[in-house]
Each structure stands twice: as C-alpha cells, then as structure tokens.
Amino acid sequence: MADHNPAETGIMIDAATTVDRDDAIWIEPHDDGFDVWVHIARVADHVTTGGRADTEARRRVHTKYRPEHTRHMLPAPVVEAASLEPGRDNDTFAVHLRLDHAGQILSADLGPGRLTTSWILTHGEAATAANDPAHPLHGTLALALRFAQTMLAARRNAGALAFYDLLSGFATNEEGQLVRLDSAERNSGYIIVQEFMIAANAQIAAWAVREDLPILFRNHRLAAVAGDPAELRAELESIAASGDGTAFEMLRTRMRMVARAATYGPTVHGHHGLQLPAYTHATSPIRRYPDLVVQRILLAAALGRPSPYPAEELDAIAAHVNERVEEERRAKAEYFKQKAHEQTARHAEAADFTALPYKQYARVLQFAVERGETPAGLAEDTARRLAARELQLREFASVYLYGRGEFEPLRERMNRLLADEPQQAQSIVNVYLQDRLGGPVSNETNVLWTVEDEPAFEGPLFSAQVSIRYNGEQVDSPKRLQRNKKEARNQAALALVAQLAGLPDPSTDAAAKPRVEGPKRLLVDASVNPAEAVQIYAARGVVKPLTWDFSVDGPSHERTFTCRAEGWMPASEEHVAAEGKGPTKQVAKTNAALELRVHIETALALGEAGRRAEA
C-alpha cells in the first residue's frame, strides 16, 4: 500500500449494526518492533462545553444499547457529524505508539490528527482478513493480531486477569468479571480491538501522569478476599481446558462476588483488574461522557491551553458519573430480578421443564426450593439433568441442602454420588456459607481447618476436621482419618455437608492400625522422595511438630518462593530447620525437605551410634 500515509490511515472494527464509529487502528512494522496509531473521533469539536448537547450528555452519562432501540448520549446530528467515516477526511485525536518486539513502549505521542484513508470491517471480517493472505488488508491485520497477542501476554505476565475463551464465548472484562460475548465477537477481531484500546487508554493515562495533568482516571481495586489475579486466571484456564461446567460456574460466581466496580476520579489509584498503574477511558467519546471530558482536557493541553475543567468541577463530574452508573447498575439488577421472577413463575406453572434452557430451568428450580413447593415433573427433570451431568454446582447444592418432599429420593442419590466424588463437598460448604453470609466467604474467618499428623497409628495417617462460622454460630464436622491430608479434608467436608443437609453421613475413615512400639528400622528408604520422607518421620513422631512456611519475592512474572521447614526431635532434644528456594512452592518445598532430611537422618544415625561423628 505504497500510496498511503500511515499516520492518516486506519481500520474501524465494529459490530455490523454500529453507526457511531469513534475509533480506528493502524499498525506497521518498524525496525524490530511496531508503529501503532489509534485514531479517536474528535467529538469535542462538535459539542460545546456547557451547551445543551453537553448538558444532556452529562445527564445521560453514556449511550444505552437495548435490543429494541438505542438511546444515544448525543443528538443524532452530532453522532453523524462526529463519527469516523470512510471516504471523507476525519479530524481525530491521535495516539501514536512506537514499541519494541516485546511490546515495551519506546515512545508515545498524543495530539490532533487526521484520518484520510480508512475501511470498515466487522469483528468477524477482521479475523478472516488476519488469516487470509489474499485479503488486501491481511498484512496489517495479521500484524495487528500479533501486536494484540503480544500486549495480552505482557499484561498476563504482569499478573492481569485477562482471559478470552472464544470457543465458549466467555471473556474477562476490565473489572475482572466473566462476561459472555455475542456470537459475532467470538473471534480474534474482538481481541484486536480490545488490546488496541487498552494500550491507547493506558498510554493516555500514563502521559497525563507524567504531565501532572488531572483527567478522569479509571481506578479499580480488587476485593481483599479476591485472591491473586494470576492464580485466578490460571484456575480459570485450567477449568476451561477441562470442560468442567460445574467448576466453571462456581468460579464465575466467585469472581462475580469478589469483583469491585471501577470508578472515575481526578487522582490515580491504579487499575488492578488490568494490572496497570494508571488507566483512563478516552477511546469512546461518542458513547461515554468521561471520554469526552478527557478529550477536551487532552486537546487543550496539546494546544498549550489550560484545562477547561477546574479541579472542583472535575471532582463533581467524577462523582456524578460514578453515582449514575451505580444507580443504573442497581436499577438494572432489580429490573432483571423482577422480570426473572415473573418469567420463573410462568415457567413453574407450565410444567414443561425438559424444554427449558438451563438458565431458565435453574431459576424455576431455585424458585421451587425456596417456596418448598415442587411442581409436577420438576424433580424428575432434575434427576434427568443430574444423570446427564448437566446439573451445575449451584443447583446441585440447592437440592442437596434444601430440597424436600419429592426431592428426597434425589437427595439420597446425590449423597451417594458425593461419597464417590468427595472432592465436591468443599464447594458445597462454600455455597452453604455464601447463602448464610449473603456474600463472599473468608477462608480465614468462616472456614477453619484442623489437619494433623496421627503418630499413634501405623502411618502415615492424617486427621482433618472442618468448622464453619457464620452469624455468631459454629458447626463442626467429625474428625476423619485418611492416608493423605487432601483426602482427610475431603472426607471431613463430606461429613459436614451431610450433617448440614440432614442426610446420613457417607464419609469414611481409612483403616487405622495402632502403632506398636518396638525395635524397628529408623531410617526411611532412600528411594522415597524428600518431602514424603520428612512427612513419614513426622508421622512416626521422630520430628514434631513439623511446620512448612512459605514466602514469595520478586515481580509476578519472575517470582521466587522460599520454604522454611522446621521441627523438634524429642529423642535428641534438637531443633532442626532447613530452607529451600524455587520458582514454585513445590520446588521450594522439595529443596527444603532435601536439606531437612539430611539433618533428621544425621541425628538418627548419631542416636544409634551413641555419639557425635567426628568432623
């Protein structure tokens, strides 16, 4: 494409129904990296600050898209005049980034721009072009996809909760919540647009910070109980790969419960969902009022003029937008809750449950369980879905814990299933607690585990007991004995959920044989791996109590774990300790166990010899 100026060229990638096009992208190779341009429609030229259109846009906050109609933030003539259109020269606000091959920003230039050569593509058409060498825009879009993947990988390495599963249609949004994509967005074209816009918004925010220029920053904080975003993403990817629908829905529910809404403000607090030190919204000024405000500030700065918004007005705008968005969120939740309730009542009366999509079936089931009234055929359909492995965790738990009447035979069957799959019991404990707490469960205050070695039995043998606390109450499970800690925890949780459901306890203990003291070989066979050998010594009472403590240092993409293992040897009255390091907890634990085993076995050998070895 020899006759184009890359700084004035762009591709608009939108849904097929889009009429308000406010961004375009372009990319070209440069030495060992990329030159990237993001053009943003210069809406500020068409909307006078404080005028009627601006006042109404501020009141509306953003464009609302509904299946039956679209309620634009700006009047139709303004939308038409401000939108980017092929075949005409478009005034823009341009972001020009120069990056190396790893996605590191080498320079960022912001200011007024022009878009004179452009094309319109849908997400699907962009994805096709990126993979079709015969397409005239193939080279650009293939490079754009490579850039998007590079930026996505860099954010993931920094610990961002960034996930796209185009097959299932799930992706994470900026706030770390799982959202379902429209069928037209389940392709690489969607990823291209998302990553280009995130890169532009992040660099605009970084530029404003460097210039000490107050704009409307987009700030986001994770809940304290949310966990490490990188670990959540790894868990999400593992579940997506396994195809475990029950586990996927459980994690989706958990992420929704711990997510916090992002807010606008004139000061920077970072964006934890994206793992960016500063972020803003600036790429959709036709559709979002904060983007229009930010554009006005940026244009003024680029022209050497003072900001059109004094500090107190910027504060007021942020407060207004945050309040309106929260009001809409609550109103939307209440509206859909009421509509769902009405629809559920109709479905419950229809009695044709096999034809219901799962989401509607789940609402009917929850409705019936809460009311204690089971419509004819619902229990049978639930049994059918259970047999077909369609029943998801939330619905399984509701029937198991609270189902009565016609659900009783099914609950007994579920109890037998849990006996075969006890690892599911801990998830049901969490569902029970979420119901009681009405919100997130804390593993520090609501779920308390006691897991101990049992040296009085031939081992290794471990005991586990779980207690749950909520609203001033505490419920304890019986103690369960198993050959490893994980299975002991599973059986204790299984006993607890059966107790909570009022069903027979299907949990079991491993066969336990009391330890008979007498002459025996002290040293564990050398072929046993170090961590297991140290656990065996602990189970025999050679060292107690045995503790493992972990710490982590370094950036999220290059973490180093340290494991410190220590204990007391009663026979020799010695304290033994060791430390190991590694890129994962398991490697660090193995290295610590290797050293600790030497200390233990040296002390045992000295005990047998009756004296210390010479140096």
C-alpha positions, 0 to 999 in steps of 0.5 A: 500500500505504497500510496498511503500515509500511515499516520492518516490511515486506519481500520474501524472494527465494529459490530455490523449494526454500529453507526457511531464509529469513534475509533480506528487502528493502524499498525506497521512494522518498524525496525524490530518492533511496531508503529501503532496509531489509534485514531479517536473521533474528535467529538469535542469539536462538535459539542460545546462545553456547557451547551445543551448537547453537553448538558444532556450528555452529562445527564445521560452519562453514556449511550444505552444499547437495548435490543429494541432501540438505542438511546444515544448520549448525543443528538443524532446530528452530532453522532453523524457529524462526529463519527469516523467515516470512510471516504471523507477526511476525519479530524481525530485525536491521535495516539501514536505508539512506537514499541519494541518486539516485546511490546515495551513502549519506546515512545508515545505521542498524543495530539490532533490528527487526521484520518484520510484513508480508512475501511470498515470491517466487522469483528468477524471480517477482521479475523478472516482478513488476519488469516487470509493472505489474499485479503488486501488488508491481511498484512496489517491485520495479521500484524495487528493480531500479533501486536494484540497477542503480544500486549495480552501476554505482557499484561498476563505476565504482569499478573492481569486477569485477562482471559478470552475463551472464544470457543465458549464465548466467555471473556474477562472484562476490565473489572475482572468479571466473566462476561459472555460475548455475542456470537459475532465477537467470538473471534480474534477481531474482538481481541484486536480491538480490545488490546488496541484500546487498552494500550491507547487508554493506558498510554493516555493515562500514563502521559497525563501522569507524567504531565501532572495533568488531572483527567478522569482516571479509571481506578479499580481495586480488587476485593481483599478476599479476591485472591491473586489475579494470576492464580485466578486466571490460571484456575480459570484456564485450567477449568476451561481446558477441562470442560468442567461446567460445574467448576466453571460456574462456581468460579464465575460466581466467585469472581462475580462476588469478589469483583469491585466496580471501577470508578472515575476520579481526578487522582490515580489509584491504579487499575488492578483488574488490568494490572496497570498503574494508571488507566483512563477511558478516552477511546469512546467519546461518542458513547461515554461522557468521561471520554469526552471530558478527557478529550477536551482536557487532552486537546487543550493541553496539546494546544498549550491551553489550560484545562477547561475543567477546574479541579472542583468541577472535575471532582463533581463530574467524577462523582456524578458519573460514578453515582449514575452508573451505580444507580443504573447498575442497581436499577438494572439488577432489580429490573432483571430480578423482577422480570426473572421472577415473573418469567420463573413463575410462568415457567413453574406453572407450565410444567414443561421443564425438559424444554427449558434452557438451563438458565431458565430451568435453574431459576424455576428450580431455585424458585421451587426450593425456596417456596418448598413447593415442587411442581409436577415433573420438576424433580424428575427433570432434575434427576434427568439433568443430574444423570446427564451431568448437566446439573451445575454446582449451584443447583446441585447444592440447592437440592442437596441442602434444601430440597424436600418432599419429592426431592428426597429420593434425589437427595439420597442419590446425590449423597451417594454420588458425593461419597464417590466424588468427595472432592465436591463437598468443599464447594458445597460448604462454600455455597452453604456459607455464601447463602448464610453470609449473603456474600463472599466467604473468608477462608480465614474467618468462616472456614477453619481447618484442623489437619494433623499428623496421627503418630499413634497409628501405623502411618502415615495417617492424617486427621482433618476436621472442618468448622464453619462460622457464620452469624455468631454460630459454629458447626463442626464436622467429625474428625476423619482419618485418611492416608493423605491430608487432601483426602482427610479434608475431603472426607471431613467436608463430606461429613459436614455437608451431610450433617448440614443437609440432614442426610446420613453421613457417607464419609469414611475413615481409612483403616487405622492400625495402632502403632506398636512400639518396638525395635524397628528400622529408623531410617526411611528408604532412600528411594522415597522422595524428600518431602514424603520422607520428612512427612513419614518421620513426622508421622512416626513422631521422630520430628514434631511438630513439623511446620512448612512456611512459605514466602514469595519475592520478586515481580509476578512474572519472575517470582521466587518462593522460599520454604522454611521447614522446621521441627523438634526431635524429642529423642535428641532434644534438637531443633532442626530447620532447613530452607529451600528456594524455587520458582514454585512452592513445590520446588521450594518445598522439595529443596527444603525437605532435601536439606531437612532430611539430611539433618533428621537422618544425621541425628538418627544415625548419631542416636544409634551410634551413641555419639557425635561423628567426628568432623 
